[in-house]
Amino acid sequence: MLDYRDLNLNLAKIFLRLCMLKYGAILAAVFLFIGITVGYALENLMLQSQINSLSSDLAEAQRTIKNYEEEIADLRSQISSLESNKSLLEERIKVLIERLNETSRYVIQLKADYESLLSSVKNQTLKNPTWDDLKSFLEQDDTDKLEYKPGEFDCTGFAIRLRDNAWRLGYRCAFVEIALEEGMGHALNAFQTADGKIIFVDDVESDAIAYVEVSQPYGRIELNAVRLHYIDCSGDPARFWGPLNYTSHPDPFSYDYYLSYRRRVEFYGESVEAYNRALDDYRRGEGNYSYSQLQSWYENLEMLREELGVIYEPMGTVQNIEVYWNQS
């Protein structure tokens, strides 16, 4: 590497000799000063350039170090988070393994109970239930709690499941298909009671007794709303505040009973409208009804509404009925 200090010294010596030979000591001293000054200036410029370059490199290196430190801190944070998640996941896996083992033991027990039940049912003759037996079976059976899924588990699935569940308990049950108007269809079940009555059951998302008759609308009544004795609705809907009278029907599973039920539903709607009008008149200080009459009227409506249960609107008109009984 060129050393500017040696260069300065050599120049100074040359100038000194020249000056001593021709111009004398003064001129030699001047050139010597100039040479030394120029040499130092050049050296300072080179040093400043090196300083600037090193300063820039140092700043860049410091930024790089900072980036590395930040990345290392972020990675350490991720490692800490992953370690925390690992502990949680390991604990979750432990819980799931325990539940899996419990469920596996439960499944083994269920299989044993199922096989035992099948063994006891296979050799028995199917029987026709009483109405009380049938009602108890429907209340305990969980088919109606299942979710309706079009194209996957529809009315046919409900009817097959209820039929099979009845068979496991030794009850004779039919799979029923009905054709409705406009090409529609529906599946349900039928039971013959010990006293010879045919009872249709629709268990799609609720326990309901079905009423099926060709050329008539398909009807349903909530299981607990099928009553042997019920509130008499033959009076004036606008005078439904007196003591309640009760009546009965000879066959709660006949289509005529369903028509009677629909008349009670209509009576309820008409009486509610009349009650609301009477209440408005009373609030305006008009009308012929006392507070006690309105109170009794309201209570009677509440009792009738509870008795009617969930009110299902009639479906399409029945065109055809096909019944398939399980025999064994």
Backbone bond lengths (Angstrom), bond angles and torsions (degrees), N, CA, C in turn:
res aa  C-N    CA-C-N  psi(-1)  N-CA   C-N-CA  omega(-1)  CA-C   N-CA-C  phi
1 M - - - 1.467 - - 1.534 108.45 -
2 L 1.334 117.71 137.50 1.456 122.98 -178.18 1.520 109.81 -67.81
3 D 1.298 117.11 126.82 1.462 122.60 -179.70 1.524 107.34 -100.78
4 Y 1.351 114.66 110.54 1.460 120.15 -176.23 1.528 112.48 -67.85
5 R 1.309 116.99 -23.79 1.472 118.34 177.80 1.528 111.24 -68.56
6 D 1.315 118.58 -40.03 1.478 121.15 176.03 1.506 110.57 -64.34
7 L 1.350 115.59 -39.09 1.466 119.23 179.43 1.523 110.53 -62.98
8 N 1.297 115.23 -43.72 1.467 118.68 179.84 1.540 111.13 -60.84
9 L 1.324 114.57 -41.29 1.446 118.73 -177.73 1.532 111.38 -66.61
10 N 1.323 116.74 -41.63 1.464 120.77 178.68 1.509 111.50 -63.28
11 L 1.342 115.92 -42.79 1.473 119.85 179.22 1.541 109.97 -61.92
12 A 1.311 111.73 -41.98 1.470 115.23 -179.40 1.522 112.23 -61.68
13 K 1.321 115.77 -39.92 1.466 120.47 179.36 1.518 111.39 -65.02
14 I 1.329 116.53 -42.06 1.476 120.38 -179.63 1.517 110.35 -62.55
15 F 1.360 113.57 -49.80 1.454 117.39 -179.24 1.539 111.45 -61.26
16 L 1.294 114.45 -36.06 1.471 117.77 -178.20 1.535 110.65 -64.99
17 R 1.323 115.09 -42.51 1.466 117.96 179.55 1.529 111.33 -63.99
18 L 1.342 114.46 -44.36 1.462 118.46 -179.43 1.535 110.77 -60.44
19 C 1.293 112.54 -45.45 1.460 117.20 -176.36 1.531 111.28 -67.00
20 M 1.286 117.38 -37.05 1.446 121.10 -179.24 1.520 110.40 -68.84
21 L 1.300 114.54 -33.06 1.441 118.70 -179.33 1.516 111.23 -75.10
22 K 1.368 119.63 -39.91 1.449 121.30 -167.84 1.519 113.73 -117.64
23 Y 1.360 115.54 -45.15 1.474 117.59 -170.91 1.527 114.08 -106.48
24 G 1.198 115.45 -15.77 1.445 116.09 176.18 1.504 113.33 102.51
25 A 1.237 115.93 -178.99 1.472 123.60 -171.00 1.495 112.32 -68.87
26 I 1.345 117.92 -35.38 1.485 120.02 -176.33 1.499 111.03 -66.57
27 L 1.358 114.39 -47.87 1.465 118.57 -178.45 1.509 110.55 -63.62
28 A 1.295 115.87 -35.95 1.471 119.51 178.43 1.516 111.30 -64.50
29 A 1.295 115.69 -39.19 1.470 118.73 -179.84 1.505 111.57 -66.80
30 V 1.363 115.80 -38.44 1.483 119.80 179.18 1.514 110.55 -61.88
31 F 1.314 115.71 -48.45 1.483 118.82 -179.41 1.518 110.94 -63.59
32 L 1.333 113.84 -37.08 1.467 116.59 178.55 1.519 111.07 -61.67
33 F 1.334 118.04 -41.15 1.472 122.31 179.82 1.512 111.09 -65.78
34 I 1.355 114.35 -43.82 1.480 118.59 -179.49 1.517 110.41 -62.01
35 G 1.334 114.75 -43.82 1.473 118.51 -178.75 1.508 111.93 -61.63
36 I 1.334 112.65 -45.06 1.476 116.20 -179.04 1.526 111.31 -64.12
37 T 1.356 117.91 -39.96 1.479 122.74 -179.09 1.518 110.99 -64.63
38 V 1.348 115.62 -46.18 1.481 119.55 -179.96 1.512 110.09 -62.61
39 G 1.310 115.85 -41.01 1.475 119.60 -179.30 1.523 111.58 -61.30
40 Y 1.337 114.37 -46.40 1.474 117.20 179.73 1.521 112.04 -66.18
41 A 1.327 118.30 -35.47 1.475 121.55 178.89 1.522 110.63 -63.24
42 L 1.348 113.87 -45.10 1.470 117.48 179.15 1.528 110.70 -63.39
43 E 1.328 114.26 -40.26 1.478 117.88 -179.65 1.515 110.65 -64.60
44 N 1.381 117.31 -39.71 1.465 120.40 179.14 1.523 111.90 -65.08
45 L 1.347 116.02 -38.54 1.475 118.91 177.85 1.521 111.35 -61.97
46 M 1.317 116.55 -43.51 1.456 120.56 179.87 1.526 110.51 -65.01
47 L 1.318 116.55 -42.14 1.466 119.50 180.00 1.536 111.43 -64.60
48 Q 1.354 115.28 -40.42 1.476 118.10 -180.00 1.514 111.44 -64.54
49 S 1.366 113.98 -37.63 1.476 117.49 178.16 1.522 110.68 -64.10
50 Q 1.340 115.19 -41.26 1.459 119.10 178.68 1.532 111.39 -65.47
51 I 1.347 115.21 -39.69 1.467 119.38 179.11 1.527 110.89 -62.24
52 N 1.356 116.18 -45.67 1.474 120.54 179.85 1.529 111.21 -60.94
53 S 1.340 115.59 -43.38 1.459 119.78 -179.94 1.525 111.22 -63.20
54 L 1.367 114.44 -44.52 1.463 118.64 179.86 1.529 111.14 -66.04
55 S 1.336 116.56 -36.46 1.472 120.21 179.20 1.520 110.99 -64.39
56 S 1.341 116.06 -41.62 1.469 120.59 178.19 1.527 110.89 -64.86
57 D 1.344 114.96 -43.41 1.473 118.91 178.49 1.521 111.03 -62.97
58 L 1.351 115.88 -39.45 1.458 120.30 -179.78 1.533 111.08 -63.98
59 A 1.344 116.11 -43.81 1.471 120.12 179.74 1.525 110.53 -62.36
60 E 1.322 116.76 -43.36 1.459 121.28 179.23 1.520 110.67 -63.17
61 A 1.346 115.51 -41.93 1.464 119.80 179.15 1.528 110.81 -64.17
62 Q 1.347 116.48 -39.02 1.463 120.23 178.67 1.530 111.46 -65.34
63 R 1.366 117.04 -40.26 1.468 120.26 176.50 1.526 110.89 -63.01
64 T 1.331 115.70 -41.50 1.467 120.15 178.49 1.528 110.84 -61.98
65 I 1.348 115.87 -42.98 1.465 120.12 178.40 1.531 110.71 -61.19
66 K 1.345 116.09 -42.66 1.465 120.36 179.56 1.539 111.02 -62.14
67 N 1.343 115.70 -42.97 1.472 119.51 178.35 1.526 110.86 -62.02
68 Y 1.337 114.87 -42.77 1.470 118.44 178.83 1.534 110.73 -62.58
69 E 1.327 116.04 -42.98 1.465 119.92 -179.54 1.531 111.11 -62.68
70 E 1.371 116.08 -42.45 1.473 119.87 179.09 1.525 110.94 -64.69
71 E 1.345 116.14 -42.10 1.467 119.28 179.74 1.520 111.04 -65.17
72 I 1.339 115.91 -40.17 1.474 120.12 178.17 1.531 110.03 -62.91
73 A 1.343 117.07 -41.80 1.466 120.72 179.36 1.529 110.61 -63.97
74 D 1.361 116.15 -41.36 1.476 119.61 178.87 1.517 111.16 -64.35
75 L 1.310 116.96 -43.60 1.469 120.38 179.12 1.522 111.09 -63.46
76 R 1.342 116.45 -39.77 1.458 119.23 177.58 1.529 110.77 -63.17
77 S 1.366 115.99 -38.04 1.464 119.81 177.52 1.530 110.78 -64.60
78 Q 1.342 116.30 -41.94 1.466 119.99 177.91 1.529 110.90 -63.00
79 I 1.322 115.70 -41.39 1.472 119.47 178.62 1.524 110.27 -61.10
80 S 1.344 116.48 -41.95 1.466 120.38 179.70 1.522 110.86 -63.65
81 S 1.359 115.55 -42.42 1.474 119.63 179.11 1.512 111.46 -64.88
82 L 1.328 116.24 -43.18 1.462 120.40 179.35 1.521 111.16 -63.93
83 E 1.309 116.69 -38.29 1.471 119.51 178.44 1.529 110.51 -65.13
84 S 1.361 115.47 -38.20 1.467 119.05 177.60 1.520 110.62 -65.47
85 N 1.359 115.86 -45.69 1.473 119.96 178.37 1.518 111.02 -63.15
86 K 1.302 116.72 -36.06 1.463 120.43 179.10 1.521 110.82 -60.38
87 S 1.328 115.56 -41.73 1.470 119.45 179.93 1.525 110.47 -65.07
88 L 1.346 115.58 -42.65 1.463 119.03 179.35 1.522 111.45 -64.49
89 L 1.337 115.94 -42.71 1.462 119.98 -179.81 1.526 111.19 -65.82
90 E 1.300 116.40 -39.63 1.473 118.88 178.00 1.525 111.12 -62.75
91 E 1.347 115.87 -39.19 1.467 119.63 177.91 1.527 110.41 -67.10
92 R 1.350 116.81 -40.24 1.465 120.59 178.13 1.516 111.40 -63.80
93 I 1.331 116.11 -41.34 1.465 120.50 177.61 1.522 110.43 -61.17
94 K 1.308 116.66 -39.86 1.463 120.82 179.47 1.523 110.78 -62.51
95 V 1.334 115.95 -43.97 1.472 120.22 179.30 1.525 110.55 -64.44
96 L 1.340 116.47 -44.00 1.457 120.38 -178.96 1.534 111.77 -64.23
97 I 1.304 116.61 -37.61 1.474 119.64 177.84 1.527 110.36 -63.64
98 E 1.340 116.14 -40.52 1.467 119.52 178.03 1.521 110.72 -63.58
99 R 1.353 116.41 -43.77 1.463 119.74 179.10 1.527 111.36 -66.46
100 L 1.334 116.07 -37.22 1.458 119.96 177.47 1.519 110.70 -61.03
101 N 1.311 115.89 -44.31 1.466 119.37 179.40 1.522 111.50 -64.08
102 E 1.351 116.25 -40.81 1.459 119.66 178.06 1.523 111.24 -63.91
103 T 1.344 115.90 -43.77 1.463 119.98 -179.65 1.526 111.03 -65.85
104 S 1.309 116.55 -38.54 1.468 120.08 178.67 1.530 110.68 -62.02
105 R 1.329 115.88 -42.19 1.466 118.76 177.37 1.524 111.08 -65.03
106 Y 1.355 115.90 -37.32 1.465 120.20 178.98 1.526 110.84 -65.77
107 V 1.348 116.17 -41.20 1.466 120.21 178.86 1.530 110.78 -62.60
108 I 1.313 116.31 -40.87 1.472 120.08 178.38 1.529 110.41 -60.26
109 Q 1.342 115.34 -42.80 1.463 119.28 179.30 1.527 110.85 -66.42
110 L 1.350 116.19 -40.97 1.469 119.76 178.61 1.524 111.29 -61.81
111 K 1.323 117.08 -41.80 1.464 120.28 178.55 1.522 110.88 -61.76
112 A 1.330 115.33 -41.34 1.467 118.90 179.30 1.523 110.53 -64.38
113 D 1.342 116.97 -43.47 1.469 120.63 178.90 1.520 110.58 -64.57
114 Y 1.350 115.80 -41.02 1.466 120.51 -179.07 1.527 110.80 -63.10
115 E 1.314 116.24 -46.96 1.459 119.53 -179.76 1.526 111.43 -64.77
116 S 1.342 116.24 -36.61 1.451 119.80 177.54 1.527 110.94 -65.20
117 L 1.353 115.37 -41.32 1.453 119.46 179.32 1.525 111.35 -66.24
118 L 1.332 116.21 -43.00 1.465 119.48 177.90 1.519 111.04 -60.55
119 S 1.312 115.96 -41.30 1.460 120.33 -179.25 1.517 111.32 -61.76
120 S 1.353 116.26 -38.07 1.455 119.17 -178.67 1.515 112.42 -76.90
121 V 1.362 115.96 -27.36 1.461 119.92 -177.41 1.525 112.19 -83.03
122 K 1.338 116.70 -34.63 1.456 120.52 -173.68 1.523 112.99 -56.92
123 N 1.311 115.47 -34.73 1.453 119.09 -174.44 1.531 113.79 -94.51
124 Q 1.339 116.00 4.16 1.452 116.81 -179.31 1.524 110.65 -106.04
125 T 1.313 116.57 156.24 1.451 122.62 178.56 1.527 108.79 -87.71
126 L 1.328 116.51 134.46 1.457 119.91 179.55 1.522 110.15 -64.10
127 K 1.313 115.41 142.67 1.463 120.03 -177.55 1.526 110.15 -122.23
128 N 1.315 115.06 160.33 1.457 121.67 175.40 1.528 108.74 -90.39
129 P 1.331 118.20 128.13 1.467 120.60 -177.18 1.528 111.60 -78.71
130 T 1.301 115.98 159.57 1.458 120.07 166.89 1.531 108.05 -77.28
131 W 1.324 116.87 169.13 1.463 119.70 177.55 1.525 110.74 -60.72
132 D 1.322 116.93 -41.28 1.466 119.86 178.68 1.529 111.03 -64.47
133 D 1.354 116.83 -39.92 1.468 120.43 177.15 1.524 110.50 -61.80
134 L 1.324 115.46 -45.47 1.462 120.19 -178.07 1.530 110.64 -64.31
135 K 1.308 116.82 -44.39 1.458 120.19 -179.35 1.530 110.37 -63.08
136 S 1.325 116.98 -42.53 1.462 120.96 178.33 1.521 110.91 -63.60
137 F 1.332 116.98 -41.34 1.468 120.87 178.47 1.532 110.74 -61.31
138 L 1.331 117.30 -46.23 1.465 120.63 -178.29 1.528 111.36 -65.22
139 E 1.326 116.95 -37.39 1.468 119.81 -179.67 1.529 111.83 -68.19
140 Q 1.333 116.58 -31.55 1.466 120.10 -178.68 1.527 112.49 -88.19
141 D 1.314 117.11 -26.57 1.463 120.78 -178.10 1.533 109.99 -71.96
142 D 1.329 116.57 144.65 1.469 120.87 -175.42 1.525 113.86 -102.96
143 T 1.328 117.85 10.90 1.469 119.27 -178.78 1.518 111.35 -57.86
144 D 1.324 117.48 -41.65 1.464 121.30 -177.63 1.519 112.70 -66.17
145 K 1.345 117.71 -14.87 1.470 120.79 -179.36 1.528 112.20 -84.55
146 L 1.338 117.20 -9.55 1.457 120.40 -177.41 1.528 110.93 -74.06
147 E 1.323 114.74 159.19 1.462 120.52 -177.74 1.524 110.62 -88.33
148 Y 1.314 115.68 133.76 1.464 121.33 177.11 1.531 108.71 -77.58
149 K 1.340 117.05 123.57 1.459 122.19 179.81 1.520 109.04 -127.56
150 P 1.326 117.47 105.12 1.473 120.66 -178.02 1.528 111.83 -54.44
151 G 1.331 115.72 132.01 1.450 121.03 178.42 1.511 114.52 77.73
152 E 1.334 117.48 -5.85 1.462 120.77 -178.44 1.530 111.44 -125.65
153 F 1.321 115.60 -52.11 1.470 120.31 175.93 1.527 106.68 -142.31
154 D 1.329 114.88 84.87 1.461 120.63 -176.60 1.519 110.10 -104.41
155 C 1.332 117.07 -155.16 1.464 120.49 -176.07 1.530 111.60 -60.52
156 T 1.335 117.64 -33.37 1.466 120.21 177.73 1.517 111.09 -63.15
157 G 1.334 116.87 -42.72 1.465 120.72 178.30 1.516 111.94 -62.10
158 F 1.339 116.72 -41.80 1.463 120.32 178.17 1.530 110.71 -62.20
159 A 1.344 116.34 -45.06 1.465 120.27 -177.00 1.528 111.62 -65.93
160 I 1.321 117.39 -40.46 1.472 120.60 179.44 1.525 110.39 -66.51
161 R 1.327 115.79 -43.07 1.467 118.60 -178.64 1.532 111.43 -64.24
162 L 1.335 117.08 -43.98 1.460 119.64 179.83 1.524 110.71 -64.01
163 R 1.341 116.83 -40.73 1.471 120.49 177.84 1.520 110.87 -60.04
164 D 1.338 117.18 -45.52 1.475 120.83 -178.57 1.523 111.36 -67.20
165 N 1.343 116.98 -38.71 1.459 119.70 178.22 1.529 111.20 -64.90
166 A 1.328 116.36 -37.96 1.469 120.03 176.80 1.527 110.26 -65.54
167 W 1.317 116.78 -40.37 1.475 121.40 179.08 1.531 110.88 -61.63
168 R 1.329 116.99 -39.71 1.463 120.05 -179.73 1.524 111.32 -63.85
169 L 1.320 116.63 -27.19 1.459 119.99 178.10 1.531 112.32 -93.67
170 G 1.337 115.56 3.46 1.454 119.35 176.07 1.512 115.17 86.57
171 Y 1.355 117.60 16.53 1.460 120.94 179.89 1.531 110.69 -98.79
172 R 1.288 115.52 138.69 1.463 121.81 175.79 1.532 107.96 -78.45
173 C 1.308 114.89 129.25 1.469 120.09 -174.93 1.515 108.89 -144.26
174 A 1.319 117.48 147.33 1.466 122.43 -179.60 1.522 110.59 -112.25
175 F 1.328 114.45 146.26 1.465 122.19 168.45 1.521 106.30 -92.63
176 V 1.320 117.06 126.22 1.466 121.70 -173.37 1.526 109.71 -119.97
177 E 1.316 115.08 133.73 1.469 121.05 173.53 1.520 108.55 -118.06
178 I 1.322 116.26 132.14 1.461 119.91 176.15 1.527 108.86 -122.95
179 A 1.325 114.87 143.15 1.460 120.98 175.23 1.517 108.01 -100.95
180 L 1.316 116.09 129.53 1.460 121.95 178.95 1.521 109.31 -106.42
181 E 1.310 116.05 170.71 1.452 120.42 -179.84 1.528 110.88 -63.07
182 E 1.321 115.52 158.32 1.466 123.72 177.99 1.521 112.14 62.24
183 G 1.342 117.15 30.75 1.452 121.23 173.68 1.516 115.36 76.89
184 M 1.317 118.02 6.29 1.474 120.47 179.27 1.524 109.68 -79.91
185 G 1.332 116.32 160.03 1.451 121.84 178.50 1.509 110.64 -145.29
186 H 1.332 115.28 166.79 1.461 119.96 -179.54 1.523 108.32 -154.75
187 A 1.348 115.81 149.06 1.458 121.80 178.10 1.522 109.47 -117.93
188 L 1.323 116.68 141.32 1.454 122.65 179.53 1.521 108.43 -153.19
189 N 1.329 117.09 -165.02 1.465 121.10 -178.46 1.515 110.77 -129.94
190 A 1.337 114.74 165.01 1.461 120.56 175.72 1.523 109.14 -139.99
191 F 1.308 115.76 143.19 1.459 123.03 174.78 1.526 107.95 -126.06
192 Q 1.305 115.69 144.33 1.465 120.24 170.46 1.518 107.17 -105.83
193 T 1.322 116.60 122.04 1.450 119.77 -177.56 1.528 110.54 -77.17
194 A 1.311 114.77 167.60 1.466 120.30 -177.59 1.520 112.24 -60.65
195 D 1.344 117.86 -24.74 1.465 120.47 178.75 1.521 112.87 -95.00
196 G 1.350 116.37 11.54 1.466 120.39 171.19 1.511 116.06 94.48
197 K 1.317 120.35 0.32 1.465 121.58 -179.45 1.530 110.10 -80.93
198 I 1.326 115.54 142.41 1.460 121.49 174.77 1.528 108.04 -95.95
199 I 1.326 115.43 122.98 1.461 120.79 -179.83 1.527 108.61 -118.97
200 F 1.318 115.70 122.63 1.463 121.40 176.97 1.534 108.95 -89.96
201 V 1.324 115.34 138.22 1.462 121.50 -177.83 1.528 109.37 -126.32
202 D 1.330 115.93 128.59 1.466 122.66 174.34 1.516 106.86 -113.94
203 D 1.336 116.52 110.87 1.471 120.81 -173.03 1.521 112.89 -107.56
204 V 1.326 117.64 19.39 1.466 120.76 -179.63 1.525 109.36 -72.91
205 E 1.326 115.72 103.09 1.460 124.52 175.58 1.528 113.89 62.54
206 S 1.326 118.16 10.46 1.467 121.69 174.36 1.522 108.04 -172.96
207 D 1.338 115.91 152.22 1.465 120.36 174.91 1.522 108.28 -83.31
208 A 1.321 116.11 115.95 1.462 119.92 -178.76 1.524 109.96 -141.68
209 I 1.333 115.82 145.90 1.453 121.53 172.21 1.526 106.89 -89.34
210 A 1.323 115.72 131.32 1.463 121.02 -177.56 1.526 109.84 -100.33
211 Y 1.324 115.01 151.33 1.472 121.77 179.78 1.519 107.50 -125.26
212 V 1.334 113.85 112.75 1.467 120.71 -169.68 1.526 109.43 -123.54
213 E 1.312 115.46 123.62 1.465 120.82 175.91 1.521 107.95 -151.65
214 V 1.322 116.61 133.14 1.458 121.57 -178.46 1.531 109.80 -59.40
215 S 1.340 114.17 137.46 1.474 123.61 179.87 1.530 113.10 73.27
216 Q 1.345 116.70 9.90 1.460 120.60 177.10 1.536 109.55 -121.91
217 P 1.339 118.20 153.73 1.469 120.18 178.14 1.529 110.98 -62.42
218 Y 1.324 115.41 142.41 1.465 121.09 177.32 1.520 108.28 -74.25
219 G 1.348 116.24 125.71 1.456 119.95 -175.60 1.513 113.09 -123.24
220 R 1.328 115.99 157.14 1.471 122.59 177.24 1.520 109.70 -138.31
221 I 1.331 114.99 144.70 1.462 121.78 172.96 1.517 107.40 -130.66
222 E 1.327 116.14 133.77 1.458 120.84 178.70 1.530 109.60 -54.17
223 L 1.349 115.25 141.16 1.456 120.99 -173.90 1.532 112.29 -49.65
224 N 1.329 117.77 -50.62 1.457 120.81 -175.69 1.528 113.38 -75.45
225 A 1.335 116.91 -6.74 1.470 120.08 177.55 1.524 111.78 -92.50
226 V 1.331 118.14 -6.09 1.477 121.40 174.87 1.523 106.79 -82.18
227 R 1.326 115.85 106.38 1.456 121.08 -171.90 1.522 110.81 -123.52
228 L 1.330 115.37 144.16 1.466 120.42 175.27 1.527 110.35 -73.88
229 H 1.321 117.19 -34.10 1.463 122.39 177.47 1.527 108.13 -126.04
230 Y 1.320 116.47 136.75 1.451 119.92 -175.34 1.519 109.82 -150.70
231 I 1.338 115.88 168.00 1.464 122.32 -176.92 1.518 110.22 -64.60
232 D 1.322 115.78 132.00 1.466 121.83 178.23 1.526 109.67 -74.85
233 C 1.320 116.35 123.15 1.469 121.38 -177.92 1.536 111.07 -115.53
234 S 1.330 116.49 31.46 1.474 119.97 -177.07 1.523 112.55 -87.64
235 G 1.347 118.23 -5.43 1.456 120.39 -177.45 1.515 112.93 -85.55
236 D 1.317 114.91 -162.00 1.458 122.81 -179.66 1.527 108.98 -83.76
237 P 1.346 118.86 120.55 1.472 120.08 179.83 1.526 112.97 -58.23
238 A 1.351 117.09 -25.40 1.462 120.58 -178.25 1.522 112.40 -84.58
239 R 1.333 117.82 2.56 1.467 121.41 179.35 1.534 109.79 -132.07
240 F 1.328 115.58 44.68 1.469 121.28 -173.28 1.527 110.66 -95.29
241 W 1.326 117.39 44.97 1.453 119.98 -179.64 1.528 113.60 -113.70
242 G 1.301 117.12 -7.65 1.451 119.95 -177.36 1.515 112.81 -80.14
243 P 1.316 117.50 -177.81 1.469 121.61 176.80 1.527 110.56 -58.38
244 L 1.325 116.42 139.40 1.466 120.91 -177.07 1.520 110.64 -76.25
245 N 1.323 115.23 139.40 1.457 122.44 172.09 1.520 108.69 -108.60
246 Y 1.302 116.13 149.47 1.459 120.63 -178.70 1.530 109.89 -118.70
247 T 1.319 114.92 151.01 1.448 121.14 178.01 1.521 108.87 -138.36
248 S 1.310 117.91 -178.02 1.467 121.81 -179.29 1.521 109.32 -145.75
249 H 1.327 115.44 170.18 1.469 122.07 178.38 1.521 107.69 -128.09
250 P 1.323 117.98 140.87 1.470 119.62 -177.00 1.524 114.15 -65.65
251 D 1.331 118.16 -23.96 1.468 120.24 -178.06 1.525 109.70 -144.84
252 P 1.341 117.40 94.34 1.477 120.88 -177.62 1.524 114.04 -65.89
253 F 1.347 118.09 -5.00 1.467 120.05 -177.62 1.524 111.73 -111.41
254 S 1.325 116.72 5.91 1.465 121.08 178.16 1.522 110.37 -85.86
255 Y 1.317 116.51 161.42 1.462 119.77 179.73 1.526 110.63 -67.71
256 D 1.319 116.90 -27.91 1.460 119.74 177.62 1.528 111.16 -64.04
257 Y 1.334 115.59 -34.52 1.471 119.17 176.53 1.530 109.72 -63.68
258 Y 1.320 116.62 -39.46 1.465 119.94 178.86 1.523 110.47 -63.43
259 L 1.341 117.48 -40.83 1.463 120.28 177.84 1.531 110.48 -63.26
260 S 1.330 116.09 -38.19 1.460 119.84 176.50 1.527 110.63 -64.66
261 Y 1.319 116.51 -39.41 1.467 120.97 177.72 1.521 110.51 -62.20
262 R 1.334 117.04 -42.50 1.462 120.09 179.84 1.528 111.03 -64.51
263 R 1.339 118.30 -34.51 1.460 120.71 176.20 1.527 110.52 -66.01
264 R 1.331 116.77 -35.96 1.469 119.81 176.75 1.526 110.90 -66.88
265 V 1.335 116.30 -37.04 1.470 120.16 176.91 1.531 109.80 -63.41
266 E 1.337 116.60 -44.04 1.465 120.06 178.41 1.526 110.96 -63.88
267 F 1.336 115.71 -41.40 1.467 119.85 177.95 1.533 110.27 -58.99
268 Y 1.322 116.26 -42.44 1.462 120.73 179.87 1.531 110.27 -60.56
269 G 1.338 117.04 -47.00 1.457 119.88 -179.16 1.517 112.14 -62.95
270 E 1.329 116.97 -41.90 1.462 120.37 179.58 1.526 111.07 -67.04
271 S 1.324 116.68 -37.70 1.455 119.78 -178.99 1.528 111.10 -69.94
272 V 1.335 116.81 -36.33 1.470 120.31 176.67 1.525 110.13 -61.82
273 E 1.332 117.13 -43.97 1.460 120.35 178.74 1.527 111.24 -62.56
274 A 1.338 116.22 -43.00 1.466 119.84 179.59 1.531 110.84 -65.54
275 Y 1.319 116.59 -38.89 1.469 120.88 178.71 1.531 110.51 -63.12
276 N 1.318 116.91 -44.49 1.470 120.30 -179.28 1.529 111.04 -62.64
277 R 1.339 116.83 -39.27 1.461 119.29 177.18 1.528 110.89 -65.41
278 A 1.338 115.73 -42.84 1.461 119.78 179.51 1.533 111.27 -63.99
279 L 1.312 116.73 -38.32 1.460 120.76 179.42 1.524 110.92 -65.92
280 D 1.341 116.55 -41.61 1.474 119.83 177.06 1.530 110.77 -61.32
281 D 1.343 116.89 -42.34 1.463 120.25 178.33 1.523 110.80 -62.22
282 Y 1.319 116.03 -41.95 1.467 120.14 -178.93 1.534 110.67 -62.62
283 R 1.335 116.52 -42.10 1.470 120.40 -179.60 1.536 111.61 -65.90
284 R 1.330 117.00 -27.25 1.467 120.60 177.35 1.527 111.74 -87.89
285 G 1.351 115.31 0.64 1.452 119.16 -178.06 1.504 112.85 79.46
286 E 1.324 116.65 20.14 1.453 121.32 -179.31 1.525 109.66 -115.29
287 G 1.325 116.39 -177.47 1.449 121.09 175.72 1.520 112.96 85.47
288 N 1.338 114.12 173.64 1.453 120.90 -176.20 1.521 113.44 -113.85
289 Y 1.358 117.16 18.19 1.453 119.80 -175.19 1.522 110.39 -108.35
290 S 1.317 115.15 136.12 1.459 120.47 176.67 1.524 109.43 -86.02
291 Y 1.337 114.38 168.03 1.462 119.31 178.35 1.523 111.17 -61.51
292 S 1.327 117.97 -41.69 1.466 120.87 -179.02 1.527 111.52 -65.37
293 Q 1.336 117.07 -35.70 1.463 119.99 176.95 1.527 110.80 -65.78
294 L 1.320 115.24 -43.86 1.469 119.09 178.74 1.519 110.82 -64.51
295 Q 1.336 117.31 -39.08 1.450 120.34 178.73 1.525 111.05 -64.10
296 S 1.326 117.67 -44.52 1.467 121.60 177.99 1.520 110.72 -64.17
297 W 1.318 115.66 -38.94 1.466 120.95 179.00 1.530 110.41 -60.76
298 Y 1.342 115.07 -46.63 1.463 120.19 179.37 1.529 111.24 -61.01
299 E 1.325 116.84 -44.63 1.459 120.55 -179.87 1.530 111.76 -64.01
300 N 1.323 117.17 -38.77 1.467 120.35 177.06 1.526 111.57 -64.17
301 L 1.334 116.30 -40.41 1.463 120.18 177.90 1.528 111.14 -63.42
302 E 1.326 116.61 -40.35 1.456 120.21 178.80 1.527 111.02 -63.19
303 M 1.313 117.07 -41.91 1.459 120.88 179.01 1.519 111.06 -65.58
304 L 1.335 117.22 -40.87 1.460 120.35 178.86 1.524 110.72 -66.95
305 R 1.327 116.19 -39.75 1.473 119.10 179.98 1.525 110.93 -63.58
306 E 1.309 117.64 -41.57 1.458 121.07 177.87 1.527 110.53 -64.76
307 E 1.320 117.03 -38.67 1.458 121.65 -179.10 1.527 111.62 -66.33
308 L 1.332 117.41 -36.55 1.468 121.04 -178.66 1.520 111.94 -72.10
309 G 1.329 118.42 -23.22 1.461 121.20 179.94 1.518 112.13 68.21
310 V 1.343 115.14 -158.33 1.470 120.10 176.29 1.521 108.16 -68.72
311 I 1.319 116.70 126.64 1.462 121.13 -176.70 1.527 108.92 -95.60
312 Y 1.334 116.12 114.31 1.464 121.75 178.20 1.526 109.09 -97.71
313 E 1.311 116.11 133.70 1.448 119.91 176.50 1.526 110.37 -75.07
314 P 1.342 118.20 145.64 1.471 120.28 -179.95 1.528 110.98 -60.59
315 M 1.346 115.02 146.86 1.459 120.54 175.61 1.526 108.94 -92.67
316 G 1.331 116.97 -163.65 1.451 121.17 -177.94 1.519 112.86 -65.44
317 T 1.304 115.39 168.01 1.463 121.58 -179.99 1.521 110.26 -73.44
318 V 1.332 116.06 135.69 1.461 121.72 -178.57 1.527 109.78 -75.87
319 Q 1.334 115.98 127.60 1.464 121.61 178.97 1.525 112.50 -102.01
320 N 1.351 116.07 -31.59 1.459 119.65 -175.98 1.528 109.34 -157.54
321 I 1.355 116.49 149.91 1.462 122.21 -179.98 1.519 109.24 -130.30
322 E 1.319 118.36 129.95 1.464 123.27 175.69 1.531 108.24 -126.17
323 V 1.327 116.20 127.49 1.474 122.44 -175.25 1.522 109.41 -120.45
324 Y 1.355 116.34 129.15 1.466 122.03 -179.38 1.528 108.67 -124.62
325 W 1.333 116.08 107.65 1.464 121.23 -178.02 1.515 111.38 -86.48
326 N 1.358 116.16 142.66 1.470 118.71 171.11 1.529 106.88 -85.44
327 Q 1.315 116.02 134.05 1.473 120.51 -171.99 1.519 113.14 -100.47
328 S 1.308 118.28 -22.89 1.465 119.08 -176.77 1.524 110.18 -152.24
